[in-house]
Amino acid sequence: MIRRTFSHALFALSLMAGASFLTGAAQAMDNLRIIAPAKPGGGWDQTARALAEVMAAGGAKGITVENVPGAGGTVGLAQLIDQEKGKPDVLMVNGLVMLGAILTNQSPVNLGMTTPIARLTGEYEVIVVPAASEVKTLADLAAKMKADAGSVAIGGGSAGGTDHILAGLVVKAAGGDVTKLNYVPFSGGGEALAAILGGHVVAGISGLSEWSGQIASGELRVLGISAPERQAGIDIPTLKEQGIDVELANWRAIVAAPGIDDAQKKALLDAVDQAVKSDAWKKVLADKKWTDLYLPGDQFAQLIEKENALTTEVLKSVGLVQ
């Protein structure tokens, strides 16, 4: 069974307050394993455990979460493809970051080898500068990038990750030389924040939640958000409305093992669909401030192809992949 701390137990009890929502699909989900291809505590792990709790609240029994960290999730991906093939009782959390990791690690496996089930959630990225920066607007930053991209140091997360991809897209959209992108990767948001506030980089990129406190306090000035349109309750202009035709979400998703049959795939699709449309899942989204980006089945498969092409193009242009 899922290993629960006291807080996990309280969370589970709150989810079970409503009636069971899963019908026939619930039986098929008994003894389901969900692989989180990362260490405990991170976004993929939280997503796996939240989905497991919601499914358990809906009536599924014996769901477990298994952490298989390493190489940006590609260790877990390899396990899913090589060891779990044909097994209908295994799911794996993944996300946009994994597409970059597959390319930069030259992984022999990729998400196209899995059975796509659904994109679940996402977070939009923000571009920030220190409050005292001479860069007052996104237009100011874009002008600097167009004039000399190499002179504009941009801080963010790991090389090849979502922040890096967005930086490349913004430079290109601004008319700058993306091959000269000056991206400075940091291992954590705290390091990146220190570099931004210390003036060691011109601007920073991360998910909105990472620096929401510093934005609210006025330490950081936010220039724009990578959403397709203005987000309810978030008073930040999009990149697109400011002339930078870019949108990007750091999404999280769920896939199944390769080699399962159509009936097994449908059972998984139905179970996830019922779970993410439940009140319990809506409570998870609200509590964790996750954005609902649900995209099921074939639509998600098409997104993987599109995002993989985009990621490949950007990482090739900045010299991270051949």
C-alpha positions as CSV (number, residue, x, y, z in Angstrom):
1,M,0.0,0.0,0.0
2,I,1.0,3.6,-0.4
3,R,3.3,4.7,2.4
4,R,1.7,7.6,4.2
5,T,2.9,10.2,6.6
6,F,0.4,11.8,9.0
7,S,-0.2,14.6,6.5
8,H,-0.7,12.0,3.7
9,A,-3.3,10.3,5.9
10,L,-5.2,13.6,6.5
11,F,-5.1,14.3,2.8
12,A,-6.5,10.9,2.0
13,L,-9.3,11.2,4.6
14,S,-10.3,14.6,3.1
15,L,-10.5,13.0,-0.4
16,M,-12.6,10.2,0.9
17,A,-15.2,12.5,2.3
18,G,-17.1,12.3,-0.9
19,A,-18.7,9.2,-2.5
20,S,-16.6,6.8,-4.6
21,F,-16.5,8.1,-8.2
22,L,-14.8,5.3,-10.1
23,T,-17.1,2.7,-11.6
24,G,-16.1,-0.3,-13.7
25,A,-12.6,1.1,-14.3
26,A,-11.9,1.0,-10.5
27,Q,-11.5,-2.8,-10.5
28,A,-9.0,-2.6,-13.3
29,M,-7.0,-0.2,-11.3
30,D,-6.6,-2.5,-8.3
31,N,-2.9,-3.1,-7.5
32,L,-1.8,-0.4,-10.0
33,R,1.8,0.8,-9.7
34,I,2.7,4.4,-10.5
35,I,6.3,5.1,-11.3
36,A,7.7,8.5,-10.3
37,P,11.0,8.8,-12.2
38,A,12.5,11.1,-9.6
39,K,13.4,11.3,-5.9
40,P,10.5,11.8,-3.4
41,G,9.3,15.3,-2.8
42,G,9.6,16.8,-6.3
43,G,6.8,17.6,-8.8
44,W,6.7,14.2,-10.5
45,D,6.6,12.5,-7.1
46,Q,3.8,14.8,-5.8
47,T,1.8,14.2,-9.0
48,A,2.1,10.4,-8.7
49,R,1.1,10.4,-5.1
50,A,-1.8,12.8,-5.6
51,L,-3.2,10.7,-8.5
52,A,-2.8,7.5,-6.4
53,E,-4.6,9.1,-3.5
54,V,-7.5,10.3,-5.7
55,M,-7.8,6.8,-7.3
56,A,-7.8,5.2,-3.9
57,A,-10.5,7.6,-2.8
58,G,-12.5,6.5,-5.8
59,G,-12.4,2.8,-4.8
60,A,-9.2,1.4,-6.4
61,K,-7.2,-0.8,-4.0
62,G,-3.6,-1.5,-3.5
63,I,-2.1,1.4,-5.5
64,T,1.6,1.9,-4.9
65,V,4.1,4.6,-5.9
66,E,7.6,3.7,-6.9
67,N,10.4,6.2,-7.1
68,V,13.0,5.4,-9.9
69,P,15.2,8.5,-10.1
70,G,18.0,9.3,-12.5
71,A,19.1,11.2,-15.6
72,G,16.1,13.5,-15.8
73,G,13.6,10.7,-15.6
74,T,15.1,8.5,-18.4
75,V,16.1,5.8,-15.9
76,G,12.5,5.3,-15.0
77,L,11.4,5.6,-18.6
78,A,13.9,2.8,-19.6
79,Q,12.4,0.6,-16.9
80,L,8.9,1.2,-18.1
81,I,9.8,0.4,-21.7
82,D,12.2,-2.5,-21.1
83,Q,10.9,-4.2,-18.0
84,E,7.2,-3.4,-17.9
85,K,6.2,-4.0,-21.6
86,G,2.8,-5.5,-22.0
87,K,1.8,-4.9,-18.3
88,P,-1.5,-3.1,-18.0
89,D,-1.1,-2.3,-14.3
90,V,1.8,0.2,-14.5
91,L,1.7,4.0,-15.1
92,M,4.6,6.5,-15.1
93,V,4.5,10.3,-14.5
94,N,6.6,12.4,-16.9
95,G,6.8,15.9,-18.3
96,L,8.3,18.4,-20.7
97,V,11.6,18.2,-18.8
98,M,11.9,14.6,-19.8
99,L,11.9,15.5,-23.5
100,G,15.0,17.6,-23.0
101,A,16.6,14.9,-20.8
102,I,16.0,12.3,-23.5
103,L,17.9,14.4,-26.0
104,T,20.7,15.6,-23.8
105,N,21.4,12.2,-22.3
106,Q,21.1,10.6,-25.8
107,S,18.7,8.1,-24.3
108,P,17.9,5.0,-26.4
109,V,14.3,5.2,-25.3
110,N,11.8,8.0,-25.7
111,L,8.2,8.9,-24.8
112,G,7.0,7.8,-28.3
113,M,7.7,4.2,-27.2
114,T,5.2,4.4,-24.4
115,T,1.4,4.4,-24.4
116,P,0.3,8.0,-23.9
117,I,-2.6,8.3,-21.4
118,A,-3.0,12.0,-20.6
119,R,-1.4,15.4,-19.9
120,L,-2.6,16.3,-16.4
121,T,-1.3,19.6,-15.1
122,G,1.2,22.3,-15.9
123,E,2.7,25.6,-14.8
124,Y,3.5,28.6,-16.9
125,E,6.9,30.2,-16.8
126,V,7.7,33.8,-15.9
127,I,10.6,36.1,-16.9
128,V,11.9,38.3,-14.1
129,V,14.5,40.9,-13.4
130,P,15.7,42.6,-10.2
131,A,13.5,45.5,-9.1
132,A,16.4,47.9,-9.6
133,S,17.2,46.7,-13.1
134,E,17.4,49.1,-16.0
135,V,15.3,46.5,-17.9
136,K,11.8,47.8,-17.2
137,T,9.8,45.9,-19.8
138,L,9.8,42.8,-21.9
139,A,10.4,45.1,-24.9
140,D,13.6,46.3,-23.2
141,L,14.8,42.8,-22.8
142,A,13.9,41.8,-26.3
143,A,15.8,44.8,-27.7
144,K,18.9,43.7,-25.8
145,M,18.6,40.1,-27.0
146,K,18.1,41.3,-30.6
147,A,21.2,43.5,-30.5
148,D,23.5,41.0,-28.8
149,A,22.0,37.8,-27.3
150,G,25.4,36.8,-25.9
151,S,25.5,39.9,-23.7
152,V,22.2,39.0,-22.0
153,A,22.8,36.3,-19.3
154,I,19.6,34.4,-18.5
155,G,19.5,32.3,-15.3
156,G,17.3,29.3,-14.8
157,G,17.1,25.6,-14.0
158,S,19.1,22.7,-15.5
159,A,20.5,22.8,-19.0
160,G,18.0,21.5,-21.5
161,G,15.1,22.0,-19.1
162,T,12.0,24.0,-19.5
163,D,13.6,27.3,-18.5
164,H,16.4,26.8,-21.0
165,I,13.9,26.0,-23.8
166,L,11.9,29.1,-23.1
167,A,15.0,31.3,-23.1
168,G,15.9,30.0,-26.6
169,L,12.4,30.5,-27.9
170,V,12.3,34.1,-26.5
171,V,15.6,35.0,-28.1
172,K,14.5,33.6,-31.4
173,A,11.1,35.4,-31.2
174,A,12.9,38.7,-30.4
175,G,15.0,38.4,-33.5
176,G,18.2,37.6,-31.7
177,D,20.9,35.0,-32.6
178,V,19.7,32.0,-30.7
179,T,23.1,30.3,-31.3
180,K,24.6,33.0,-29.0
181,L,22.1,32.4,-26.2
182,N,23.8,33.1,-22.9
183,Y,22.0,30.7,-20.5
184,V,23.3,30.1,-17.0
185,P,21.9,26.9,-15.4
186,F,21.5,26.6,-11.6
187,S,20.7,23.5,-9.6
188,G,18.0,25.1,-7.6
189,G,15.7,28.1,-7.4
190,G,17.6,29.6,-4.5
191,E,20.8,29.7,-6.4
192,A,19.1,31.3,-9.4
193,L,17.4,33.8,-7.2
194,A,20.7,34.8,-5.6
195,A,22.3,35.3,-9.0
196,I,19.4,37.5,-10.2
197,L,19.3,39.7,-7.1
198,G,23.1,39.9,-7.1
199,G,23.2,41.1,-10.7
200,H,25.1,38.1,-11.9
201,V,22.5,37.5,-14.6
202,V,20.3,40.0,-16.5
203,A,17.1,38.1,-16.0
204,G,15.7,34.8,-14.7
205,I,13.2,32.2,-15.9
206,S,11.2,29.8,-13.7
207,G,7.7,28.6,-12.9
208,L,5.6,31.3,-11.4
209,S,5.3,29.5,-8.0
210,E,9.1,29.5,-7.6
211,W,9.4,33.3,-7.2
212,S,5.9,34.4,-6.4
213,G,6.9,35.6,-3.0
214,Q,9.7,37.8,-4.3
215,I,7.4,39.1,-7.0
216,A,4.7,40.0,-4.5
217,S,7.3,41.7,-2.2
218,G,8.7,43.8,-5.0
219,E,12.2,42.3,-5.0
220,L,11.6,41.0,-8.5
221,R,9.9,42.7,-11.4
222,V,8.0,40.2,-13.6
223,L,8.1,41.0,-17.3
224,G,5.7,38.4,-18.7
225,I,4.3,34.9,-18.4
226,S,4.4,32.2,-21.0
227,A,0.7,31.4,-20.9
228,P,-1.4,31.5,-24.1
229,E,-3.7,34.1,-22.5
230,R,-4.2,36.1,-19.3
231,Q,-4.6,33.8,-16.3
232,A,-7.5,34.3,-13.8
233,G,-6.2,35.8,-10.6
234,I,-2.7,36.4,-12.1
235,D,-2.0,40.1,-13.0
236,I,0.9,39.4,-15.4
237,P,0.8,40.2,-19.1
238,T,1.6,37.3,-21.5
239,L,4.7,37.2,-23.7
240,K,2.4,37.0,-26.7
241,E,0.4,40.2,-26.0
242,Q,3.8,42.0,-25.7
243,G,4.9,41.0,-29.2
244,I,6.9,37.8,-28.3
245,D,4.9,35.1,-30.0
246,V,5.8,32.3,-27.5
247,E,3.8,30.2,-25.2
248,L,5.1,27.3,-23.1
249,A,3.8,25.2,-20.2
250,N,6.0,23.0,-17.9
251,W,3.5,20.1,-18.1
252,R,3.2,16.9,-16.2
253,A,1.6,13.8,-17.6
254,I,1.0,10.1,-17.3
255,V,1.8,7.3,-19.7
256,A,1.4,3.5,-19.6
257,A,3.8,0.7,-20.7
258,P,4.1,-0.2,-24.3
259,G,2.5,-3.4,-25.7
260,I,-0.8,-3.3,-23.9
261,D,-3.9,-4.1,-25.9
262,D,-6.8,-1.7,-26.8
263,A,-9.1,-2.9,-24.0
264,Q,-6.3,-2.4,-21.4
265,K,-5.5,1.0,-22.7
266,K,-9.2,2.0,-22.6
267,A,-9.4,0.9,-19.0
268,L,-6.5,3.1,-18.0
269,L,-7.9,6.0,-20.1
270,D,-11.3,5.7,-18.5
271,A,-9.9,5.5,-14.9
272,V,-7.6,8.5,-15.3
273,D,-10.4,10.5,-17.0
274,Q,-12.8,9.8,-14.1
275,A,-10.1,10.6,-11.6
276,V,-9.2,14.0,-13.1
277,K,-12.9,15.0,-13.4
278,S,-13.6,14.2,-9.8
279,D,-14.1,16.7,-7.0
280,A,-11.1,15.0,-5.2
281,W,-8.8,15.9,-8.1
282,K,-10.2,19.5,-8.3
283,K,-9.3,19.8,-4.6
284,V,-5.8,18.7,-5.3
285,L,-5.4,21.3,-8.0
286,A,-6.7,24.0,-5.8
287,D,-4.6,23.0,-2.7
288,K,-1.4,22.7,-4.7
289,K,-2.2,25.6,-7.1
290,W,-1.6,23.4,-10.1
291,T,-3.1,24.5,-13.5
292,D,-5.5,22.0,-15.0
293,L,-4.1,21.1,-18.5
294,Y,-5.9,17.8,-19.0
295,L,-5.4,16.4,-22.5
296,P,-6.3,12.8,-22.9
297,G,-5.2,9.9,-25.2
298,D,-4.5,10.7,-28.8
299,Q,-4.5,14.5,-28.2
300,F,-1.7,14.0,-25.7
301,A,0.2,11.8,-28.1
302,Q,0.0,14.6,-30.7
303,L,1.3,17.0,-28.1
304,I,4.3,14.8,-27.4
305,E,5.2,14.8,-31.1
306,K,4.8,18.6,-31.3
307,E,6.7,19.4,-28.2
308,N,9.5,16.9,-29.0
309,A,10.0,18.6,-32.4
310,L,10.1,22.0,-30.7
311,T,12.5,20.9,-27.9
312,T,14.8,19.2,-30.5
313,E,14.9,22.4,-32.6
314,V,15.7,24.7,-29.6
315,L,18.3,22.4,-28.1
316,K,20.0,21.9,-31.4
317,S,20.1,25.6,-32.0
318,V,21.8,26.3,-28.7
319,G,24.3,23.5,-29.2
320,L,23.1,21.0,-26.5
321,V,22.3,18.3,-29.0
322,Q,23.6,17.3,-32.4
